[in-house]
Amino acid sequence: MLIVAIAVEDDPIQARYLSAFLKDCGFEMLSVATAAEAAALVQSRKPDAIFLDQDTPDVDSWGACRGLRELTTAPILVFANRDQPGSIVRALDAGADDFLLKPIPGTILIDHLKRLTRRPGSA
């Protein structure tokens, strides 16, 4: 089963790493740098999952999460570089399905991706 994921990651090195890793695991990942680009891509590609970096450059990350949630039922997994008080609760309140702190071991990432895309009603 091919899982198409969209990653909103403004760090090109992180985006390339994530894309290469997922491709090696049999998944397709489309990477964008902004929430606006992600919104356009969500409408045209209908992804199975969305990875959203907590530090989106163009809008507030929680606003980005809410906006993406309005466009899709695909699971949204928020990544964060640091654990800020209340971040997990804010992400979930904004419509995220999961929240992980970087660096994320590859096996954990794949585990979360498979779990989120396996549940009824996703994507």
Contacts in CASP RR format, 6 or more apart in sequence:
PFRMAT RR
TARGET T0000
AUTHOR 0000-0000-0000
METHOD contacts of the structure
MODEL  1
MLIVAIAVEDDPIQARYLSAFLKDCGFEMLSVATAAEAAALVQSRKPDAI
FLDQDTPDVDSWGACRGLRELTTAPILVFANRDQPGSIVRALDAGADDFL
LKPIPGTILIDHLKRLTRRPGSA
2 26 0 8 1.000
2 27 0 8 1.000
2 28 0 8 1.000
3 27 0 8 1.000
3 28 0 8 1.000
3 48 0 8 1.000
3 49 0 8 1.000
3 113 0 8 1.000
3 114 0 8 1.000
3 117 0 8 1.000
4 27 0 8 1.000
4 28 0 8 1.000
4 29 0 8 1.000
4 30 0 8 1.000
4 45 0 8 1.000
4 46 0 8 1.000
4 47 0 8 1.000
4 48 0 8 1.000
4 49 0 8 1.000
5 22 0 8 1.000
5 27 0 8 1.000
5 28 0 8 1.000
5 29 0 8 1.000
5 30 0 8 1.000
5 47 0 8 1.000
5 48 0 8 1.000
5 49 0 8 1.000
5 50 0 8 1.000
5 51 0 8 1.000
5 113 0 8 1.000
6 29 0 8 1.000
6 30 0 8 1.000
6 31 0 8 1.000
6 32 0 8 1.000
6 38 0 8 1.000
6 41 0 8 1.000
6 42 0 8 1.000
6 45 0 8 1.000
6 47 0 8 1.000
6 49 0 8 1.000
6 50 0 8 1.000
6 51 0 8 1.000
7 15 0 8 1.000
7 18 0 8 1.000
7 19 0 8 1.000
7 29 0 8 1.000
7 30 0 8 1.000
7 31 0 8 1.000
7 32 0 8 1.000
7 50 0 8 1.000
7 51 0 8 1.000
7 53 0 8 1.000
8 32 0 8 1.000
8 33 0 8 1.000
8 34 0 8 1.000
8 35 0 8 1.000
8 37 0 8 1.000
8 38 0 8 1.000
8 50 0 8 1.000
8 51 0 8 1.000
8 52 0 8 1.000
8 53 0 8 1.000
8 56 0 8 1.000
8 64 0 8 1.000
9 15 0 8 1.000
9 18 0 8 1.000
9 31 0 8 1.000
9 32 0 8 1.000
9 33 0 8 1.000
9 51 0 8 1.000
9 53 0 8 1.000
9 79 0 8 1.000
10 33 0 8 1.000
10 34 0 8 1.000
10 53 0 8 1.000
10 55 0 8 1.000
10 56 0 8 1.000
10 57 0 8 1.000
11 53 0 8 1.000
12 33 0 8 1.000
14 53 0 8 1.000
14 102 0 8 1.000
15 31 0 8 1.000
15 33 0 8 1.000
16 31 0 8 1.000
18 29 0 8 1.000
18 31 0 8 1.000
18 51 0 8 1.000
19 29 0 8 1.000
19 31 0 8 1.000
21 106 0 8 1.000
21 109 0 8 1.000
22 28 0 8 1.000
22 29 0 8 1.000
22 113 0 8 1.000
23 29 0 8 1.000
25 110 0 8 1.000
27 113 0 8 1.000
29 51 0 8 1.000
30 41 0 8 1.000
30 45 0 8 1.000
30 47 0 8 1.000
32 38 0 8 1.000
32 41 0 8 1.000
33 57 0 8 1.000
34 56 0 8 1.000
34 57 0 8 1.000
34 58 0 8 1.000
34 59 0 8 1.000
35 52 0 8 1.000
35 56 0 8 1.000
35 58 0 8 1.000
35 59 0 8 1.000
35 61 0 8 1.000
35 63 0 8 1.000
35 64 0 8 1.000
35 67 0 8 1.000
35 68 0 8 1.000
36 58 0 8 1.000
36 59 0 8 1.000
38 50 0 8 1.000
38 52 0 8 1.000
38 64 0 8 1.000
38 68 0 8 1.000
39 67 0 8 1.000
39 68 0 8 1.000
39 71 0 8 1.000
41 47 0 8 1.000
42 50 0 8 1.000
42 68 0 8 1.000
42 71 0 8 1.000
42 72 0 8 1.000
42 74 0 8 1.000
43 71 0 8 1.000
46 72 0 8 1.000
46 74 0 8 1.000
46 123 0 8 1.000
47 72 0 8 1.000
47 74 0 8 1.000
47 123 0 8 1.000
48 74 0 8 1.000
48 75 0 8 1.000
48 117 0 8 1.000
48 122 0 8 1.000
48 123 0 8 1.000
49 74 0 8 1.000
49 75 0 8 1.000
49 76 0 8 1.000
49 77 0 8 1.000
49 113 0 8 1.000
49 116 0 8 1.000
49 117 0 8 1.000
49 122 0 8 1.000
49 123 0 8 1.000
50 68 0 8 1.000
50 72 0 8 1.000
50 74 0 8 1.000
50 75 0 8 1.000
50 76 0 8 1.000
50 77 0 8 1.000
51 77 0 8 1.000
51 79 0 8 1.000
52 61 0 8 1.000
52 64 0 8 1.000
52 65 0 8 1.000
52 68 0 8 1.000
52 76 0 8 1.000
52 77 0 8 1.000
52 78 0 8 1.000
52 79 0 8 1.000
52 96 0 8 1.000
53 61 0 8 1.000
53 78 0 8 1.000
53 79 0 8 1.000
53 80 0 8 1.000
54 61 0 8 1.000
54 78 0 8 1.000
54 79 0 8 1.000
54 80 0 8 1.000
54 81 0 8 1.000
54 87 0 8 1.000
54 91 0 8 1.000
55 61 0 8 1.000
55 80 0 8 1.000
55 81 0 8 1.000
56 64 0 8 1.000
58 64 0 8 1.000
61 78 0 8 1.000
61 91 0 8 1.000
61 94 0 8 1.000
62 90 0 8 1.000
62 91 0 8 1.000
62 93 0 8 1.000
62 94 0 8 1.000
63 94 0 8 1.000
65 76 0 8 1.000
65 78 0 8 1.000
65 91 0 8 1.000
65 94 0 8 1.000
65 95 0 8 1.000
65 96 0 8 1.000
66 94 0 8 1.000
66 95 0 8 1.000
68 76 0 8 1.000
69 76 0 8 1.000
69 94 0 8 1.000
69 95 0 8 1.000
72 123 0 8 1.000
73 121 0 8 1.000
73 122 0 8 1.000
73 123 0 8 1.000
74 122 0 8 1.000
74 123 0 8 1.000
75 97 0 8 1.000
75 98 0 8 1.000
75 116 0 8 1.000
75 117 0 8 1.000
75 119 0 8 1.000
75 122 0 8 1.000
75 123 0 8 1.000
76 95 0 8 1.000
76 96 0 8 1.000
76 97 0 8 1.000
76 98 0 8 1.000
77 96 0 8 1.000
77 97 0 8 1.000
77 98 0 8 1.000
77 99 0 8 1.000
77 100 0 8 1.000
77 112 0 8 1.000
77 113 0 8 1.000
77 116 0 8 1.000
78 91 0 8 1.000
78 96 0 8 1.000
78 98 0 8 1.000
78 99 0 8 1.000
78 100 0 8 1.000
79 100 0 8 1.000
79 101 0 8 1.000
79 102 0 8 1.000
79 104 0 8 1.000
80 87 0 8 1.000
80 99 0 8 1.000
80 100 0 8 1.000
80 101 0 8 1.000
80 102 0 8 1.000
81 101 0 8 1.000
81 102 0 8 1.000
82 101 0 8 1.000
83 101 0 8 1.000
87 99 0 8 1.000
88 99 0 8 1.000
91 99 0 8 1.000
92 99 0 8 1.000
97 116 0 8 1.000
98 112 0 8 1.000
98 116 0 8 1.000
100 108 0 8 1.000
100 109 0 8 1.000
100 112 0 8 1.000
116 122 0 8 1.000
117 123 0 8 1.000
END
